[in-house]
Amino acid sequence: MSHSIIRRTAVVTLLMVGLSTAIPARGRDPQPPREATIQSETKARLTLQSRITSKLSETDDVIIATLAEPIYVEGEMVLPRGAEFHGRIVKVAPAKRGQRSAHLSINFESVTTASDRVPISAQVTAIDDWDKEETIKADDQGKLKGGHRGEKTIENMRKGSSLGFSGAIVGVALGGAASASGRQALGIGGIGLAAGLIGGFLLTKGSEIRVGPGSILRIKFLKPATLPVIQQPGTVRR
């Protein structure tokens, strides 16, 4: 083999080596993120960021809350503390007279992850109002109901009974003036007293629902929700 051929072969070899080092090797395709599914009936606690009142809030009002504690699926974290949940009021009615309390229902429809907003279906089952030290529980359909205003009922019934008692005295006096028997006069007075008590009850409104930021919303997932795993067992988040 001539020296010129040897030199050409060496140059080609050097060029190939240079190109191979200049062009980086193609890396492997990134693996899809590992996912886990939050099953239906899973419960969680959210910290309310909005203000809700059955007297002023309306259907479709947006409700924002953040996750109070991380959610794990078989030891793998899928939602961290502070994840933002987005929901809305689906039903609301203010309190009415006759001790008919206010009621409302709240559903959450999405949660914001590090990369996306993921649709979910969750329902509020109770509200813990730490300022008032009371819990408002929902029924099986997710309806939260305000309590009864016992002290207001007693006050209105007391006022009604006072008016009824006054009416009873007048009734007895009128019965006596009309020469009615004692039993008839007492009957007229009793009707007035009973009417006052009933009137006091019917005039009393039920309780409104008023909760503000910081209240705890207890929710349950109505449908499974699949989310990317953000922390596996034995790993430490940085």
PyMOL commands that set and color helices and strands:
alter all, ss='L'
color gray80, all
select helices_A, chain A and resi 3-22+150-177+182-202
alter helices_A, ss='H'
color red, helices_A
select strands_A, chain A and resi 35-38+43-48+52-53+62-67+71-73+76-79+84-93+103-112+117-129+134-137+144-145+210-211+216-221+225-228
alter strands_A, ss='S'
color yellow, strands_A
deselect
rebuild
show_as cartoon
